[in-house]
Structures are given as structure tokens and as C-alpha cells.
Amino acid sequence: MRKIKYKKGRKVQPTFLDYTGIHKTVETAMQLFVYNNEELIECKELTVAELNDNIDLNKVNWLNIHGLNDVNFIKSVGDYLMVDNFMLGDILNTTKRTKLDEYHDVLFFNIKSLLPVENSDNIAVEQISFLLKNGILVSFQEKRSDFFKHLRERIRTHSGIVREKKADYLLYLLLDAIMENFYITIENEEDRVEELINLSKTSSSPATLEQIEKHRDNFNFLKRSIIPLRDSLYSIKSMKDDNVFNSIEKENYSFFDRLHQKSLELLEQIEYDSTTLDSASNFYFSMQNHKMNEVMKTLTVVSVFFMPLTFIVGVYGMNFDNMPELHWKYGYFIILGFMFVLLLGMIIYFKKRKWY
């Protein structure tokens, strides 16, 4: 899992733009959807110079950019939209936490998209950013992915009300699609936790404890990713009556309220799953303690069996002259038989008391 160092992230100066992510080889490309209730125009592999000829401010315009490695391309898009450099810096700096801001009629939103890595306990992280201005919504992805494939199909087939709404509603749908990835990730973690609980009941291997701690870190990472998202969505929810976010229509605030409720549900689920994971830890340590107790019990029983025998051997090993048993013809066999009967009697007595 790629760690996001929120506090110790690489500092990017507003006047210097540099992509800090790991997808350095992804080619930057841009596609455009221009639509309203009656018409749809789709442009693939669009250049910045072609934006003026294709964007229609009387319709909804969705620019989707894959790959952030070409900084000059991102800078050109920012210049076209007249976006300040500090917003472009936040788009390119993937160490930033989730953030919501509105400055000079531009609504900026960035979010971490998380998905489980196949056949691994790791979580894949991608930062996705959005700029909303004058009916133009720009989404920035670090690499090509299928996060929004179903939304493109809904736009193409005129499914639902997406073609009837404006760009702020499209932003809601995109954020909702990303939040669905959180549910997928949490569900995958829950499956692994269930396996660990069953494993912890039967295995005392240190590898089991390592897996438990690994998934505990995953839950902590999920929580750290969702909390700033919850706070950002709450900012929209709490300021809907103040007209602070001019890019969002008043009738669409309820949709962002739904996202806020989803973020609360996600956090509650993570808290519950973290508690469940503690059960796996408790089972593991209980198994360790039980195993150690069984070993100590066995050693104690064996020691008790030999204590009286050791005492008898010690008495007759002193070699005093006035010990008549030493001069008996069958003394050795009598004492040996007595020791055997004593040992057998102790075994039967311990067995009846269920001490072993």
C-alpha cells in the first residue's frame, strides 16, 4: 500500500508545478463530453488548443484528463480555465489530504480513491481532483481506470436524470462513484478479517499476528482517508443556506448531503470492523496463553509424579548403617515395587480428578 504522508508530504511551491505521484509513465490524454437533455457530443484525444471550438457554455462540459505526468498540459488547462497555480499544485501533489475549496468562482475538490490490490493485502491509492467552473467540470486522474465507465454509458444512453442536470450534479455522481470504491475496499477487508478470526482460533503462528496488524493498518489508513472527506462534505452541507459555494445549485445540495451520510456510514463500519479485528487479536493471544498453560500443566503433572519417587530414592541413597532395609534380601525389589504402585496410584488419582 502506498502511504500518504499528509504531514510530511513533499512541499510544492505555488510557482513551481511538479507531479509527485508514482505513475510517471502514464501518457496525458483528455476527452470531452458536451451534453444537455437533447444532444451529446463526445471528443476523444482532445488538445487544449481545440477546447475553444468544442466547449459550449450553454451545455454541461465534462473534461476528463488521464495522466498527470505532462505538467505543461495541466498548466495549459489551468490557464484556459484561469485557475490559480496553488490549485494546480494541489492537483499534481498527491501527498495532499482530501480538500474542498472555492476561490474566484472555481470549486476545487480532490479525493483519494482506494481499491484493494488483487491477491494482496495492500490497498491501491489514486488521487482524483475536480475543478468546477461556469458549467465546465474537469476531472484529473493519475491513470486510466474504470471508475467512471458506468457514468459515461449513462450519459451516452441518456439513462437517469444526468443529462437533465448541470455540472454540479455530475460532480456528485463522480464523487459517489469514488465513494463506492471505499465500500468495495471495506468489504474486501471484512472478508480478510473473517478469515483471520477463523485462523487465529487454530493457528499460533507469528505470521497470523503479522496479518492482523497489517489489516489494522489498512483500517487506520481508510479512516484517515475518509475523515477529511467527511469534513469537506459537511462544509457543503452546513453552508447550503449561505450560498458560499456558488458553483452548486441550491436544489442539488441534498445530493451532497447523501454523500456526507455515506461518509458517516463508512466511518461507523470501519469502527465496527476495527473492533472485530481486535477479536482476532484476542483469539490469537488466548490461543497462545492456552497453549502455554497446557505445556505448563503437563510439566507440572510430570514433576509431581516424580517428586515422591525422588524422595524415596534420596532417603535410601544416604547409606546409614542402621537402615535395616538395606540388609533385606528382597529389599530392592520391595522398594522398587512400592515406587511403581505409588506412581500408578497417583496416575489413577490424577486421572479421576481430570488434572491431565
C-alpha positions as CSV (number, residue, x, y, z in Angstrom):
1,M,0.0,0.0,0.0
2,R,1.4,3.4,-1.0
3,K,1.4,5.5,2.1
4,I,0.1,9.1,2.0
5,K,2.2,11.3,4.3
6,Y,-0.2,14.1,5.0
7,K,2.1,16.0,7.4
8,K,5.5,15.2,5.8
9,G,4.5,15.3,2.2
10,R,6.7,16.9,-0.4
11,K,6.2,20.6,-0.5
12,V,5.4,22.1,-3.9
13,Q,5.7,25.9,-4.2
14,P,2.8,27.7,-5.9
15,T,5.1,28.9,-8.7
16,F,6.6,25.5,-9.3
17,L,4.4,22.7,-10.6
18,D,5.6,19.1,-10.4
19,Y,3.8,15.8,-10.3
20,T,4.7,13.9,-7.1
21,G,2.8,10.6,-7.8
22,I,4.2,7.2,-8.9
23,H,2.5,7.0,-12.3
24,K,5.4,8.7,-14.1
25,T,5.0,6.8,-17.4
26,V,1.2,7.4,-18.0
27,E,0.7,9.5,-21.1
28,T,-1.5,12.5,-20.5
29,A,-4.8,12.5,-22.5
30,M,-8.1,14.3,-22.4
31,Q,-11.6,13.6,-23.5
32,L,-14.6,15.8,-23.5
33,F,-18.4,15.3,-23.1
34,V,-20.6,18.2,-24.1
35,Y,-24.3,17.4,-23.5
36,N,-27.7,18.6,-22.5
37,N,-31.1,16.9,-22.5
38,E,-31.3,16.8,-26.3
39,E,-27.8,16.5,-27.5
40,L,-24.5,14.8,-26.8
41,I,-21.0,15.4,-28.3
42,E,-18.1,13.3,-27.4
43,C,-14.5,14.2,-28.2
44,K,-11.6,11.8,-27.6
45,E,-7.9,12.6,-27.5
46,L,-8.6,16.4,-27.4
47,T,-5.9,19.0,-27.2
48,V,-6.0,22.2,-25.2
49,A,-6.0,24.3,-28.4
50,E,-9.2,22.6,-29.5
51,L,-11.1,23.4,-26.4
52,N,-12.5,26.8,-27.6
53,D,-14.0,25.1,-30.7
54,N,-15.7,22.3,-28.7
55,I,-16.8,23.7,-25.4
56,D,-20.3,25.0,-25.3
57,L,-21.0,27.1,-22.1
58,N,-24.8,26.7,-22.7
59,K,-24.4,23.0,-22.0
60,V,-22.6,20.7,-19.5
61,N,-19.0,20.2,-20.3
62,W,-17.0,17.3,-18.7
63,L,-13.3,17.3,-19.4
64,N,-11.7,14.0,-18.2
65,I,-7.9,14.0,-18.0
66,H,-5.9,10.8,-17.6
67,G,-2.3,11.1,-16.5
68,L,-0.7,14.0,-14.7
69,N,2.9,13.5,-15.9
70,D,2.7,16.2,-18.6
71,V,2.8,19.3,-16.3
72,N,2.7,21.7,-19.2
73,F,-0.5,20.1,-20.4
74,I,-2.1,20.5,-17.0
75,K,-0.8,24.1,-16.8
76,S,-2.4,24.9,-20.1
77,V,-5.7,23.5,-19.0
78,G,-5.4,25.7,-15.8
79,D,-4.6,28.7,-17.9
80,Y,-7.6,28.1,-20.1
81,L,-9.9,28.0,-17.0
82,M,-8.0,30.8,-15.4
83,V,-7.2,28.7,-12.3
84,D,-4.7,29.8,-9.8
85,N,-1.4,27.9,-9.5
86,F,-2.0,26.8,-6.0
87,M,-4.9,24.6,-7.1
88,L,-2.9,23.1,-9.9
89,G,-0.2,22.4,-7.4
90,D,-2.7,20.5,-5.2
91,I,-3.8,18.5,-8.2
92,L,-0.2,17.5,-9.0
93,N,0.9,17.0,-5.4
94,T,-0.6,13.5,-4.5
95,T,0.6,13.8,-0.8
96,K,-2.2,16.3,-0.1
97,R,-5.1,15.2,2.1
98,T,-8.7,15.4,0.7
99,K,-9.6,19.0,0.3
100,L,-12.5,21.2,-0.7
101,D,-12.1,24.9,-1.7
102,E,-13.8,27.6,-3.7
103,Y,-11.7,30.5,-5.0
104,H,-12.6,33.0,-7.7
105,D,-15.8,31.1,-8.7
106,V,-13.8,27.9,-9.1
107,L,-14.8,24.9,-6.9
108,F,-11.9,22.6,-6.2
109,F,-12.2,19.1,-4.8
110,N,-9.6,16.4,-4.5
111,I,-10.2,12.9,-3.1
112,K,-8.3,9.7,-2.5
113,S,-9.7,6.7,-4.4
114,L,-8.9,3.4,-2.7
115,L,-9.3,-0.1,-4.1
116,P,-7.9,-3.5,-2.9
117,V,-5.0,-5.0,-4.8
118,E,-5.9,-8.3,-6.2
119,N,-4.2,-11.3,-4.5
120,S,-2.7,-9.0,-1.9
121,D,-3.4,-7.4,1.5
122,N,-2.4,-4.0,0.1
123,I,-4.6,-1.1,-0.9
124,A,-4.1,0.8,-4.2
125,V,-4.3,4.6,-3.8
126,E,-5.1,7.2,-6.5
127,Q,-5.7,10.9,-6.1
128,I,-8.6,12.3,-8.2
129,S,-9.2,16.0,-8.4
130,F,-12.1,18.1,-9.8
131,L,-12.4,21.7,-10.9
132,L,-15.9,23.1,-11.5
133,K,-16.4,26.5,-13.1
134,N,-19.1,28.0,-15.3
135,G,-20.7,24.7,-16.3
136,I,-17.3,23.1,-17.0
137,L,-16.2,20.1,-14.8
138,V,-12.7,18.9,-15.2
139,S,-11.6,15.6,-13.5
140,F,-7.9,14.7,-13.2
141,Q,-6.9,11.1,-12.8
142,E,-3.4,9.8,-12.3
143,K,-4.0,6.9,-14.7
144,R,-6.7,5.3,-16.8
145,S,-9.3,3.4,-14.8
146,D,-12.9,2.3,-14.9
147,F,-14.1,4.4,-12.1
148,F,-16.5,6.4,-14.3
149,K,-17.2,3.9,-17.1
150,H,-20.8,3.4,-16.0
151,L,-21.3,7.2,-15.9
152,R,-20.1,7.6,-19.4
153,E,-22.6,4.9,-20.5
154,R,-25.4,6.7,-18.7
155,I,-24.6,9.9,-20.5
156,R,-24.4,8.2,-23.9
157,T,-27.6,6.2,-23.4
158,H,-29.5,9.1,-21.7
159,S,-30.2,6.9,-18.6
160,G,-31.5,8.5,-15.5
161,I,-31.5,12.3,-15.0
162,V,-27.8,13.0,-15.5
163,R,-28.5,14.7,-18.9
164,E,-31.2,16.8,-17.4
165,K,-29.0,18.2,-14.6
166,K,-26.0,20.5,-14.6
167,A,-22.3,20.1,-13.9
168,D,-22.7,20.1,-10.1
169,Y,-24.9,17.1,-10.3
170,L,-22.3,15.3,-12.5
171,L,-19.7,16.2,-9.8
172,Y,-22.0,14.5,-7.2
173,L,-22.2,11.4,-9.4
174,L,-18.4,11.2,-9.8
175,L,-17.8,11.6,-6.1
176,D,-20.4,8.9,-5.4
177,A,-18.7,6.5,-7.8
178,I,-15.4,7.1,-6.0
179,M,-17.0,6.5,-2.6
180,E,-18.4,3.2,-3.9
181,N,-14.7,2.1,-4.1
182,F,-14.5,2.6,-0.3
183,Y,-17.3,0.2,0.1
184,I,-15.6,-2.3,-2.1
185,T,-12.3,-1.9,-0.2
186,I,-14.0,-2.2,3.2
187,E,-15.9,-5.3,2.1
188,N,-12.7,-6.9,1.0
189,E,-11.1,-6.1,4.3
190,E,-14.1,-7.6,6.1
191,D,-13.6,-10.9,4.2
192,R,-10.0,-11.0,5.2
193,V,-10.8,-10.2,8.8
194,E,-13.3,-13.1,8.9
195,E,-10.6,-15.4,7.6
196,L,-8.1,-14.1,10.2
197,I,-10.6,-14.7,13.1
198,N,-11.0,-18.3,12.0
199,L,-7.3,-18.7,11.5
200,S,-6.5,-17.1,14.9
201,K,-8.6,-19.8,16.6
202,T,-6.5,-22.6,15.2
203,S,-3.0,-21.1,14.5
204,S,-0.5,-19.7,16.8
205,S,2.0,-18.8,14.1
206,P,3.5,-15.3,14.3
207,A,2.5,-14.8,10.7
208,T,-1.1,-14.7,11.8
209,L,-0.4,-11.8,14.1
210,E,1.5,-10.0,11.3
211,Q,-1.5,-10.3,9.1
212,I,-3.8,-9.0,11.8
213,E,-1.6,-5.9,12.3
214,K,-1.4,-5.4,8.5
215,H,-5.2,-5.2,8.3
216,R,-5.3,-3.0,11.3
217,D,-3.0,-0.5,9.5
218,N,-5.3,-0.8,6.5
219,F,-8.4,0.2,8.6
220,N,-6.4,3.1,10.1
221,F,-5.5,4.2,6.6
222,L,-9.1,4.0,5.4
223,K,-10.2,6.1,8.4
224,R,-7.5,8.7,7.7
225,S,-8.7,8.9,4.1
226,I,-12.4,9.2,4.9
227,I,-12.3,11.7,7.8
228,P,-11.2,14.7,5.6
229,L,-13.7,13.7,3.0
230,R,-16.4,13.7,5.7
231,D,-15.3,17.2,6.8
232,S,-15.3,18.5,3.2
233,L,-18.8,17.2,2.6
234,Y,-20.0,18.6,5.9
235,S,-18.7,22.0,4.7
236,I,-21.0,21.8,1.7
237,K,-23.9,20.6,3.9
238,S,-23.6,23.3,6.5
239,M,-23.2,26.2,4.1
240,K,-26.0,25.5,1.7
241,D,-28.1,28.3,3.2
242,D,-25.3,30.8,3.0
243,N,-24.7,30.5,-0.8
244,V,-21.0,30.0,-0.1
245,F,-20.5,27.5,-2.9
246,N,-21.8,29.4,-5.9
247,S,-20.9,26.5,-8.2
248,I,-23.6,24.3,-6.6
249,E,-27.3,24.9,-7.2
250,K,-29.4,25.1,-4.1
251,E,-31.6,22.2,-5.2
252,N,-28.6,19.9,-5.5
253,Y,-27.2,20.3,-2.0
254,S,-29.3,17.4,-0.9
255,F,-27.3,15.1,-3.1
256,F,-24.1,16.1,-1.4
257,D,-25.8,15.6,1.9
258,R,-26.3,12.0,0.9
259,L,-22.5,11.7,0.3
260,H,-21.9,13.1,3.8
261,Q,-24.3,10.5,5.2
262,K,-22.3,7.8,3.3
263,S,-19.1,9.0,4.7
264,L,-20.5,8.7,8.2
265,E,-21.7,5.1,7.4
266,L,-18.2,4.3,6.2
267,L,-16.6,5.5,9.4
268,E,-19.1,3.6,11.5
269,Q,-18.4,0.5,9.6
270,I,-14.6,0.9,9.9
271,E,-15.0,1.4,13.7
272,Y,-17.1,-1.8,13.9
273,D,-14.6,-3.7,11.7
274,S,-11.7,-2.5,13.8
275,T,-13.4,-3.8,16.9
276,T,-13.9,-7.1,15.1
277,L,-10.3,-7.2,14.3
278,D,-9.5,-6.8,17.9
279,S,-11.4,-10.0,18.5
280,A,-8.9,-11.7,16.1
281,S,-6.0,-10.4,18.2
282,N,-7.7,-11.6,21.4
283,F,-8.3,-15.0,19.9
284,Y,-4.7,-15.2,18.9
285,F,-3.3,-14.3,22.3
286,S,-5.8,-16.5,24.0
287,M,-4.6,-19.5,21.9
288,Q,-1.0,-18.6,22.8
289,N,-1.9,-18.5,26.5
290,H,-3.9,-21.7,26.4
291,K,-1.1,-23.5,24.6
292,M,1.4,-22.3,27.2
293,N,-0.9,-23.3,30.1
294,E,-1.2,-26.8,28.6
295,V,2.6,-27.1,28.4
296,M,3.0,-25.9,32.0
297,K,0.2,-28.2,33.2
298,T,1.9,-31.2,31.6
299,L,5.3,-30.3,33.0
300,T,3.8,-29.8,36.5
301,V,2.0,-33.2,36.4
302,V,5.2,-34.9,35.4
303,S,7.1,-33.2,38.1
304,V,4.5,-34.2,40.7
305,F,4.7,-37.8,39.6
306,F,8.4,-38.0,40.2
307,M,8.6,-35.9,43.4
308,P,7.7,-38.8,45.9
309,L,9.9,-41.2,43.8
310,T,12.8,-38.8,44.1
311,F,12.2,-38.5,47.9
312,I,12.3,-42.3,48.3
313,V,15.5,-42.6,46.2
314,G,17.1,-39.8,48.3
315,V,16.3,-41.5,51.6
316,Y,17.8,-44.8,50.6
317,G,20.7,-43.1,49.0
318,M,22.1,-41.8,52.3
319,N,23.8,-45.2,53.2
320,F,23.4,-45.0,57.0
321,D,24.5,-48.2,58.9
322,N,21.3,-48.5,60.8
323,M,18.9,-48.8,57.9
324,P,17.6,-52.4,58.1
325,E,16.0,-52.3,54.7
326,L,19.5,-52.2,53.1
327,H,20.2,-55.6,54.5
328,W,16.9,-57.3,53.4
329,K,17.3,-59.9,50.8
330,Y,14.4,-58.6,48.7
331,G,14.6,-55.0,49.9
332,Y,15.5,-53.6,46.5
333,F,12.5,-55.3,44.8
334,I,10.1,-54.3,47.6
335,I,11.1,-50.7,47.4
336,L,11.0,-50.7,43.6
337,G,7.5,-52.3,43.6
338,F,6.3,-49.8,46.2
339,M,7.6,-47.0,44.0
340,F,5.7,-48.5,41.0
341,V,2.5,-48.9,42.9
342,L,2.8,-45.3,44.3
343,L,3.3,-44.0,40.8
344,L,0.4,-46.0,39.4
345,G,-1.9,-44.8,42.2
346,M,-1.0,-41.2,41.6
347,I,-1.7,-41.6,37.9
348,I,-5.2,-43.1,38.6
349,Y,-6.0,-40.4,41.2
350,F,-4.9,-37.5,38.8
351,K,-7.0,-39.1,36.0
352,K,-10.1,-39.3,38.2
353,R,-9.7,-35.7,39.2
354,K,-9.2,-34.8,35.5
355,W,-6.0,-33.0,36.2
356,Y,-4.5,-34.1,32.9
